[in-house]
Amino acid sequence: MAPLTLRMSCEAKGGKRISVCLQTKVKTLIMPLYHYFQKLIESVEASSEITNQGKDDAGFFKPTRAILLQQLNMLKDLHGKPMAKPMLKTAWKFVVEHVPPEMLVMTSAEKAALKKLLD
């Protein structure tokens, strides 16, 4: 985990300056995944391959693009929450089934973060 420092200062009554320095630890694996999922959302929105004209195994209408965007937004929003792990695994399985492999390319840092998230 990398340290995060927040510095704030303000002027109090009587012209005195008050400064506060806050330092905490932040998980460095969260940010690469956030940007990765955001990039995937943008790719799906711009794609002409992924549409809402899908059908499920029984032949019923399935709005694939809408469901895919919901799953990607859930991954983006909840990937830092440990209690959401089962939902994230299900969402990632759906994403892998419906997104073309060329859109799923990721860096080694993103791979490591995703592996840690899903294990």
C-alpha positions in Angstrom: 0.0 0.0 0.0 1.2 3.5 -0.9 0.9 6.4 1.5 -1.5 9.2 0.6 -1.0 12.6 2.1 -3.6 15.3 2.3 -2.6 18.8 3.4 -5.2 21.5 4.3 -4.7 24.9 5.7 -7.2 27.7 6.5 -7.3 31.0 8.2 -9.0 31.2 11.6 -10.3 34.2 13.4 -7.7 36.7 14.4 -5.6 35.9 11.3 -4.1 32.7 12.6 -3.3 30.1 10.0 -4.2 26.5 10.8 -2.6 23.6 8.9 -3.6 19.9 9.0 -1.7 17.1 7.5 -3.4 13.7 7.1 -1.5 10.6 6.0 -3.1 7.3 5.3 -2.4 4.1 3.3 -4.2 3.5 0.1 -4.5 0.2 -1.9 -2.5 0.7 -5.1 -4.3 -2.1 -6.9 -7.7 -0.2 -7.0 -6.8 2.5 -9.4 -5.6 0.4 -12.3 -8.8 -1.6 -12.3 -11.0 1.5 -12.0 -9.4 2.9 -15.2 -9.5 -0.5 -16.9 -13.2 -0.9 -16.3 -13.9 2.7 -17.3 -12.0 2.0 -20.6 -14.0 -1.1 -21.1 -17.3 0.8 -20.6 -16.2 3.3 -23.2 -15.3 0.6 -25.6 -18.6 -1.2 -25.2 -20.5 2.1 -25.7 -18.6 2.8 -28.9 -18.8 -0.7 -30.2 -21.0 -1.7 -33.1 -20.4 -5.4 -32.4 -22.2 -5.4 -29.1 -25.9 -4.7 -29.4 -29.2 -5.2 -27.5 -30.4 -7.6 -30.2 -29.3 -10.7 -28.3 -31.2 -13.8 -27.3 -30.6 -16.2 -24.4 -30.3 -20.0 -24.6 -34.1 -20.4 -24.6 -34.6 -17.9 -27.4 -35.9 -15.0 -25.4 -34.9 -11.4 -25.9 -31.8 -10.5 -24.0 -30.6 -6.8 -24.1 -26.9 -7.9 -24.0 -25.4 -4.4 -24.3 -27.5 -3.0 -21.4 -26.8 -5.9 -19.2 -23.1 -5.7 -20.1 -22.9 -2.0 -19.2 -24.6 -2.7 -15.9 -22.1 -5.5 -15.1 -19.1 -3.3 -16.0 -20.4 -0.4 -13.9 -20.8 -2.8 -11.0 -17.3 -4.0 -11.5 -16.0 -0.4 -11.6 -17.9 0.7 -8.5 -17.5 -2.3 -6.3 -14.1 -3.8 -7.1 -12.6 -2.3 -3.9 -15.3 -3.9 -1.7 -14.3 -7.3 -0.3 -17.9 -8.3 0.5 -18.9 -7.9 -3.1 -16.6 -10.6 -4.3 -19.3 -13.2 -5.4 -21.1 -10.5 -7.4 -17.9 -9.4 -9.0 -17.0 -13.0 -10.0 -20.4 -13.4 -11.7 -20.2 -10.0 -13.4 -16.7 -10.8 -14.7 -17.9 -14.1 -16.1 -20.6 -12.3 -18.0 -18.2 -9.8 -19.3 -15.7 -12.4 -20.6 -18.6 -14.3 -22.4 -19.9 -11.2 -24.2 -16.9 -8.9 -24.9 -14.6 -9.6 -27.8 -11.1 -10.7 -26.6 -9.4 -7.7 -28.3 -11.2 -5.4 -25.9 -10.1 -7.3 -22.9 -6.4 -6.7 -23.3 -4.8 -5.5 -20.0 -1.4 -4.6 -18.6 0.5 -6.8 -16.1 -0.6 -4.6 -13.2 -4.2 -4.9 -14.2 -3.9 -8.7 -14.6 -2.4 -9.0 -11.1 -5.1 -6.7 -9.6 -7.9 -8.7 -11.3 -6.4 -12.0 -10.3 -6.2 -10.8 -6.7 -9.8 -9.5 -6.9 -11.2 -12.8 -8.2 -9.2 -15.2 -6.1 
